[in-house]
């Protein structure tokens, strides 16, 4: 019979499974409930196995958030690349839809990204991932300004607004009965489109 130590060596992608389980624990019980030993127990590996990937809880949290920001950036850019029209407004609209769609489809990890305690453990990799995502959005927002969207608003303020609406909508839909109950029966894609169209209206020819 295989021992737990043997399982640790024959486990699948342990790092990915540790990150996934960590997000689930934080989502259900908060950061305080997360421990490396608890993760090892849940995944039926030796108690030392998680330390091969993360030296402590802080490193795990930072890696989890970094992974999340990289994934949400990829989802955002993939959505833009798949947009039928490639004008600035259509691309930014598609980015907003991709962001909100990812958030609603990956609720535990999205909650983790915005958990106040996670920021305390941010290492340089996490800071770089957030900065990269922010730069992508800022450049897309600036392109819509050039195309006529709120041309007199400072780009930093317009970027803040453009980020705030889908992020706030996602947090409300994920966590708050204020919105979750109201929109529970609505088709998700239709709701995403309605929210993002308010922030970045599509050109008439793209509707």
C-alpha positions as CSV (number, residue, x, y, z in Angstrom):
1,X,0.0,0.0,0.0
2,X,1.4,3.4,-0.9
3,X,2.3,5.7,1.9
4,X,1.5,9.4,2.0
5,X,5.2,10.1,1.3
6,X,5.0,7.9,-1.8
7,X,1.9,9.7,-2.9
8,X,3.7,13.0,-2.7
9,X,6.2,11.7,-5.3
10,X,3.6,10.3,-7.6
11,X,1.0,13.1,-7.3
12,X,0.0,14.9,-10.5
13,X,0.7,18.7,-10.8
14,X,0.9,19.3,-7.1
15,X,1.7,23.0,-7.4
16,X,-1.5,23.6,-9.4
17,X,-3.6,21.5,-7.1
18,X,-2.2,23.3,-4.0
19,X,-3.1,26.7,-5.5
20,X,-6.6,25.5,-6.5
21,X,-7.3,24.0,-3.0
22,X,-5.9,27.1,-1.3
23,X,-8.3,29.3,-3.2
24,X,-11.2,27.1,-2.2
25,X,-10.2,27.2,1.5
26,X,-9.9,31.0,1.4
27,X,-13.2,31.3,-0.4
28,X,-15.0,29.2,2.2
29,X,-13.2,29.9,5.4
30,X,-10.9,32.8,5.0
31,X,-7.1,33.2,4.9
32,X,-6.8,32.3,8.6
33,X,-8.0,28.8,7.8
34,X,-5.2,28.2,5.3
35,X,-2.1,26.2,6.3
36,X,0.4,24.2,4.3
37,X,-0.2,21.1,6.6
38,X,-3.9,21.4,6.0
39,X,-3.4,21.5,2.2
40,X,-1.2,18.4,2.4
41,X,-3.8,16.6,4.4
42,X,-6.6,17.6,2.0
43,X,-4.5,16.4,-1.0
44,X,-3.3,13.3,0.7
45,X,0.4,14.0,0.3
46,X,3.1,14.2,2.9
47,X,3.1,17.2,5.2
48,X,6.5,18.3,3.7
49,X,5.3,18.0,0.1
50,X,3.9,21.6,-0.2
51,X,7.2,23.0,1.0
52,X,8.8,21.8,-2.2
53,X,6.8,24.5,-3.9
54,X,6.2,27.1,-1.3
55,X,8.5,27.8,1.6
56,X,5.7,29.2,3.8
57,X,2.1,30.5,3.7
58,X,3.1,34.0,2.6
59,X,4.8,32.5,-0.5
60,X,1.8,30.4,-1.3
61,X,-0.6,33.4,-1.1
62,X,1.6,35.5,-3.3
63,X,1.9,32.7,-5.8
64,X,-1.8,32.2,-5.8
65,X,-2.6,35.8,-6.4
66,X,0.1,36.0,-9.1
67,X,-1.4,33.0,-10.9
68,X,-4.8,34.6,-10.7
69,X,-3.7,37.9,-12.2
70,X,-1.9,36.2,-15.0
71,X,-5.0,34.2,-15.8
72,X,-7.3,37.1,-15.7
73,X,-5.0,39.1,-18.0
74,X,-4.9,36.2,-20.5
75,X,-8.7,35.9,-20.4
76,X,-9.0,39.7,-20.9
77,X,-6.6,39.8,-23.9
78,X,-8.1,36.6,-25.5
79,X,-11.5,38.2,-25.4
80,X,-10.2,41.3,-27.1
81,X,-8.4,39.3,-29.8
82,X,-11.7,37.4,-30.5
83,X,-13.7,40.6,-30.9
84,X,-15.5,40.8,-34.3
85,X,-14.5,44.4,-34.7
86,X,-11.0,45.6,-33.8
87,X,-11.7,49.4,-33.2
88,X,-10.6,50.7,-29.8
89,X,-14.1,50.8,-28.3
90,X,-14.9,47.2,-29.4
91,X,-11.6,45.9,-28.1
92,X,-12.0,47.5,-24.7
93,X,-15.6,46.4,-24.5
94,X,-14.5,42.8,-25.2
95,X,-11.7,43.1,-22.6
96,X,-14.3,44.2,-20.0
97,X,-16.5,41.2,-20.9
98,X,-13.6,38.8,-20.7
99,X,-12.6,40.2,-17.3
100,X,-16.1,40.0,-15.9
101,X,-16.8,36.6,-17.4
102,X,-13.5,35.2,-15.9
103,X,-14.4,36.6,-12.5
104,X,-17.8,35.1,-12.4
105,X,-16.6,31.7,-13.7
106,X,-13.6,31.5,-11.2
107,X,-15.2,32.9,-8.1
108,X,-12.9,31.4,-5.4
109,X,-9.7,32.7,-7.2
110,X,-11.3,36.1,-7.9
111,X,-12.3,36.5,-4.3
112,X,-8.7,35.7,-3.4
113,X,-7.3,38.4,-5.7
114,X,-9.3,41.0,-3.8
115,X,-8.9,39.6,-0.3
116,X,-7.4,42.4,1.9
117,X,-5.0,40.0,3.6
118,X,-3.4,38.8,0.4
119,X,-1.9,42.2,-0.3
120,X,0.2,41.9,2.8
121,X,2.1,39.0,1.3
122,X,2.7,40.5,-2.1
123,X,6.1,39.7,-3.5
124,X,7.7,41.3,-6.5
125,X,6.3,38.7,-8.9
126,X,2.8,39.6,-7.7
127,X,3.4,43.3,-8.0
128,X,4.7,42.9,-11.5
129,X,1.7,40.8,-12.6
130,X,-0.7,43.5,-11.3
131,X,1.3,46.2,-12.9
132,X,1.4,44.3,-16.3
133,X,-2.4,43.9,-16.2
134,X,-2.9,47.6,-15.2
135,X,-0.7,48.7,-18.1
136,X,-2.7,46.6,-20.6
137,X,-5.9,48.2,-19.4
138,X,-4.5,51.7,-19.3
139,X,-3.2,51.4,-22.9
140,X,-6.6,50.2,-24.1
141,X,-8.4,53.0,-22.2
142,X,-6.1,55.6,-23.8
143,X,-6.9,54.2,-27.2
144,X,-10.6,54.8,-26.7
145,X,-9.9,58.3,-25.6
146,X,-8.1,59.0,-28.8
147,X,-11.1,57.6,-30.5
148,X,-13.4,60.1,-28.7
149,X,-14.4,58.4,-25.4
150,X,-14.4,61.0,-22.6
151,X,-11.5,63.0,-24.2
152,X,-11.3,65.6,-21.4
153,X,-11.1,63.1,-18.5
154,X,-7.5,62.3,-17.2
155,X,-6.6,58.9,-18.4
156,X,-5.8,57.7,-14.9
157,X,-9.3,58.6,-13.7
158,X,-10.9,57.1,-16.8
159,X,-8.9,53.9,-16.2
160,X,-10.0,53.8,-12.6
161,X,-13.7,54.1,-13.6
162,X,-13.3,51.5,-16.4
163,X,-11.7,49.1,-13.9
164,X,-14.1,49.9,-11.1
165,X,-17.4,49.0,-12.8
166,X,-16.7,45.4,-13.8
167,X,-14.7,44.7,-10.6
168,X,-17.4,46.2,-8.4
169,X,-20.1,44.3,-10.4
170,X,-18.2,41.0,-10.0
171,X,-17.7,41.5,-6.3
172,X,-21.4,42.3,-5.8
173,X,-22.5,39.3,-7.9
174,X,-20.1,37.0,-6.2
175,X,-20.5,38.1,-2.6
176,X,-23.5,40.4,-2.0
177,X,-27.1,39.6,-1.8
178,X,-27.7,43.1,-2.9
179,X,-27.0,42.0,-6.5
180,X,-26.7,38.2,-6.4
181,X,-30.4,37.7,-5.6
182,X,-31.6,40.4,-8.0
183,X,-29.7,39.0,-11.0
184,X,-29.7,35.3,-10.1
185,X,-32.1,34.3,-12.8
186,X,-30.6,36.4,-15.6
187,X,-28.5,34.9,-18.3
188,X,-24.9,35.5,-17.4
189,X,-23.7,36.6,-20.9
190,X,-26.6,39.0,-21.3
191,X,-25.8,40.5,-17.9
192,X,-22.1,40.9,-18.7
193,X,-22.9,42.6,-21.9
194,X,-25.3,45.0,-20.3
195,X,-22.8,46.0,-17.6
196,X,-19.9,46.5,-19.9
197,X,-21.9,48.3,-22.5
198,X,-22.7,51.0,-19.9
199,X,-19.0,51.5,-19.3
200,X,-17.7,51.2,-22.9
201,X,-20.5,51.8,-25.4
202,X,-20.0,50.0,-28.7
203,X,-19.9,52.0,-31.9
204,X,-23.2,51.9,-33.7
205,X,-21.8,49.7,-36.4
206,X,-20.6,47.1,-33.9
207,X,-23.9,46.6,-32.1
